Amino acid sequence: MSLANFVKTELKNLMGSPATEKYPEGPATYKEGTRGHVVNDMDACVLCGVCQMRCPTRAITVDKKQQTWSIRPFSCIQCRRCVDNCPKKSLSIAKEYTEPDTTKKQFDYPLSDRQKAVLAEQARLAAERAAAALAAKRAAAQKDDAASAGTVKTEAARGTDSTAGAADKAEQ
């Protein structure tokens, strides 16, 4: 490095802003592209499980029965596969890092009240459709029973006549 370049760099450092941040004195600023931690917007999440299937470290767990979405942050490598493959775009990566801790935690995201209401409404509508289908099936079965009973009566009446006619012919 020549002396001229050295003097130029030193003057720039003296007159300009520092290259590093004053973190302990001021708030931390995160640059664009910083990978902090995965966040799920449970109002948009449909618990499809695509994120769980795409996660290479199996850090994400989707439990449809319990209706929860969980992540183990110490297993997550912030690869963004879950974020990129989410069909509802409910996952994002926050720029802030998780707070340091001495124990490994798992963050559970239960369904929001709005989502629970939507699922309850969907279950109610499904039950109504099932009840309507069952009623239609019963009505069709009753109609078939009535039609087959009428056919049996008609055949029985014909059978009696033909049997009586055959008996008359046998007597002659």
C-alpha positions in Angstrom: 0.0 0.0 0.0 1.4 3.3 -1.0 1.7 6.2 1.5 -0.8 8.2 -0.5 -3.5 5.5 -0.2 -2.8 5.1 3.5 -3.2 8.8 4.1 -6.4 8.9 2.0 -7.9 6.0 4.0 -6.9 7.5 7.4 -8.4 10.9 6.5 -11.6 9.2 5.4 -11.8 7.3 8.7 -11.1 10.4 10.7 -13.7 12.6 8.9 -16.4 10.1 8.1 -18.6 7.8 10.2 -17.1 4.7 11.8 -17.2 1.5 9.9 -18.6 -0.4 12.9 -21.7 0.3 15.0 -21.9 1.7 18.4 -24.0 -1.3 19.6 -23.9 -1.2 23.3 -24.6 2.5 23.4 -27.3 2.5 20.7 -29.8 0.0 19.4 -28.7 -2.7 17.1 -29.5 -2.1 13.4 -29.9 -5.1 11.2 -28.9 -5.0 7.6 -31.0 -6.2 4.7 -30.7 -9.9 4.2 -30.0 -10.6 7.9 -31.5 -13.9 8.9 -32.9 -13.7 12.3 -35.7 -16.2 13.1 -38.8 -17.7 11.5 -42.1 -16.1 12.4 -45.6 -17.5 11.6 -48.7 -15.4 11.1 -51.2 -17.8 12.5 -54.1 -15.8 11.1 -53.0 -16.8 7.6 -51.6 -20.3 8.3 -53.8 -23.2 7.3 -51.6 -25.9 8.9 -51.0 -27.6 5.6 -47.6 -29.0 6.7 -45.6 -28.0 3.6 -43.1 -26.1 5.8 -42.6 -29.2 7.9 -42.0 -31.4 4.9 -39.5 -28.9 3.3 -37.5 -28.2 6.5 -34.1 -30.0 6.1 -33.5 -30.1 9.9 -37.0 -31.1 10.9 -37.2 -28.0 13.2 -40.9 -27.3 12.3 -43.7 -29.4 13.7 -47.3 -29.0 12.5 -50.0 -30.8 14.6 -53.4 -30.6 12.9 -55.2 -32.4 15.8 -53.8 -30.0 18.4 -54.0 -27.2 15.8 -50.5 -25.9 16.6 -47.4 -24.9 14.7 -44.1 -25.3 16.5 -40.5 -24.5 15.8 -37.3 -25.4 17.6 -35.1 -22.3 17.0 -31.8 -24.1 17.9 -32.5 -26.6 15.2 -33.5 -24.1 12.5 -30.7 -23.0 10.1 -32.7 -20.1 8.6 -32.5 -21.6 5.1 -35.8 -20.0 4.1 -37.2 -23.2 2.5 -40.3 -23.0 4.7 -40.8 -19.4 3.9 -40.3 -19.9 0.1 -42.7 -22.9 0.0 -45.5 -21.7 2.2 -48.6 -21.6 0.0 -50.4 -18.9 2.1 -47.2 -16.8 2.7 -47.8 -16.9 6.4 -44.1 -17.5 7.2 -41.4 -14.8 7.2 -38.0 -14.4 8.6 -37.6 -11.5 11.1 -34.4 -9.5 11.1 -34.0 -9.6 14.9 -32.3 -12.6 16.5 -33.9 -14.5 19.3 -32.7 -13.6 22.7 -29.9 -15.7 24.2 -31.0 -18.4 26.6 -29.5 -21.2 28.6 -32.2 -23.7 27.8 -33.4 -25.0 24.5 -37.0 -23.9 23.9 -39.7 -24.8 21.4 -42.0 -22.0 20.3 -45.6 -23.1 19.9 -48.0 -21.0 17.9 -51.6 -22.0 18.7 -54.4 -21.0 16.4 -55.8 -17.5 16.8 -59.3 -17.0 18.0 -60.4 -15.9 14.5 -58.9 -19.0 13.0 -60.6 -21.2 15.6 -64.0 -19.5 14.7 -63.4 -20.2 11.0 -62.6 -23.9 11.7 -65.7 -24.2 13.9 -67.8 -22.7 11.1 -66.3 -25.1 8.6 -67.0 -28.0 10.9 -70.6 -26.9 11.4 -71.1 -26.6 7.6 -69.5 -30.0 7.1 -71.8 -31.5 9.7 -74.8 -29.9 8.0 -73.7 -31.3 4.6 -73.3 -34.8 6.1 -76.7 -34.6 7.7 -78.3 -33.5 4.4 -76.5 -36.3 2.5 -77.7 -38.9 5.1 -81.3 -37.6 4.9 -81.1 -37.8 1.1 -79.7 -41.3 1.3 -82.5 -42.4 3.7 -85.2 -40.9 1.5 -83.7 -42.7 -1.5 -83.6 -45.9 0.4 -87.3 -45.5 1.5 -88.2 -44.7 -2.1 -86.4 -47.9 -3.3 -88.1 -49.9 -0.5 -91.5 -48.6 -1.5 -90.8 -49.3 -5.2 -89.5 -52.8 -4.5 -92.4 -53.6 -2.2 -94.8 -52.6 -5.0 -92.9 -54.8 -7.5 -93.0 -57.7 -5.1 -96.8 -57.3 -4.6 -97.3 -57.2 -8.4 -95.1 -60.3 -8.9 -96.9 -62.1 -6.1 -100.2 -61.3 -7.7 -98.9 -62.5 -11.0 -97.4 -65.6 -9.4 -100.7 -66.5 -7.7 -102.6 -66.2 -11.0 -100.1 -68.2 -12.9 -99.9 -70.8 -10.1 -103.7 -71.1 -10.0 -103.8 -71.4 -13.8 -101.1 -74.1 -13.7 -103.0 -75.9 -11.0 -106.2 -75.8 -13.1 -104.4 -77.2 -16.1 -102.9 -79.9 -14.0 -106.3 -81.0 -12.8 -107.7 -81.3 -16.3 
